[in-house]
Amino acid sequence: MLILTRKVGQGIVIGDDIHLKVKRIGRNRVKIGIEVPSEVGTRFLTRKVDRTIVIRDDIHLKVFKISGNRATIGIEAPPEVKVLRQELLERQDGKEKK
């Protein structure tokens, strides 16, 4: 399981087509936008700490901790599925264009 801490507006990319973005963080819950274009488009889900979101059958997101303006999210996916912070993907794309 990969564990990442994200602020509002920061994202995670899972595989080639799943994009997550933290939309809002409250006292004990986080609202996440999940974009899966090939299946359902964009959904917005709110989860409390220790709650899980299942994306497809093999990808699970779990909210571990909320502290101030940060949410700690665990991502469980098959080993062949690449999981990147959004800013790393953007940096990687920028290098490829040069």
C-alpha positions in Angstrom: 0.0 0.0 0.0 1.3 3.5 -0.9 0.5 6.2 1.5 0.4 9.9 0.4 -0.4 13.1 2.1 -2.3 15.6 0.0 -3.6 19.2 0.5 -6.7 20.7 -1.1 -6.2 20.9 -4.9 -3.4 18.3 -5.0 -4.0 15.1 -7.0 -3.0 11.5 -7.5 -2.9 9.6 -10.8 -3.5 5.9 -10.7 -2.7 4.0 -13.9 -3.4 5.7 -17.2 -6.9 7.0 -16.6 -7.8 7.5 -13.0 -7.3 11.0 -11.6 -8.0 11.9 -7.9 -8.1 15.4 -6.5 -8.6 16.5 -3.0 -11.5 19.0 -3.1 -12.1 19.8 0.5 -10.9 18.9 4.0 -13.0 19.2 7.0 -12.6 18.3 10.7 -12.9 14.6 10.2 -13.6 14.1 6.5 -12.2 14.7 3.1 -14.0 15.2 -0.2 -12.2 13.6 -3.2 -13.0 14.1 -6.8 -12.5 10.8 -8.8 -12.3 11.0 -12.6 -12.5 7.6 -14.4 -13.3 8.7 -18.0 -13.6 5.2 -19.4 -16.3 4.2 -16.9 -18.3 6.8 -15.0 -16.8 10.3 -15.6 -16.1 12.3 -12.5 -17.6 11.6 -9.0 -17.2 13.5 -5.8 -17.2 11.4 -2.6 -16.7 12.4 1.0 -15.1 9.9 3.4 -14.3 10.0 7.1 -11.0 8.6 8.6 -10.8 4.8 8.4 -13.3 4.7 5.5 -12.5 3.2 2.1 -13.4 3.9 -1.5 -13.3 1.1 -4.0 -12.4 2.0 -7.6 -12.9 -1.0 -9.9 -12.3 -4.3 -8.1 -8.6 -4.0 -7.6 -8.0 -0.4 -6.4 -8.8 0.7 -2.9 -8.4 4.2 -1.3 -8.4 4.6 2.5 -8.4 7.8 4.4 -5.9 7.3 7.2 -5.6 10.7 8.9 -6.8 14.3 8.6 -4.6 16.9 10.2 -5.2 20.6 9.5 -5.2 21.1 5.8 -3.8 17.7 4.9 -5.3 14.3 4.3 -3.3 11.1 4.4 -4.6 8.6 1.9 -3.6 5.0 1.3 -3.8 3.5 -2.2 -3.8 -0.2 -2.7 -3.4 -1.3 -6.3 -1.9 -4.2 -8.2 1.9 -3.9 -8.6 1.7 -3.3 -12.4 -0.5 -0.1 -11.8 1.6 3.1 -11.6 0.5 5.5 -8.8 2.0 9.0 -9.0 1.5 12.3 -7.3 -0.1 14.7 -9.9 2.9 17.1 -9.7 5.3 14.3 -10.6 3.3 13.4 -13.6 3.2 17.0 -14.7 7.0 17.4 -14.2 7.5 14.1 -16.2 5.3 15.3 -19.0 7.2 18.6 -19.1 10.6 16.8 -19.5 9.2 14.7 -22.3 8.0 17.8 -24.3 11.4 19.5 -24.2 
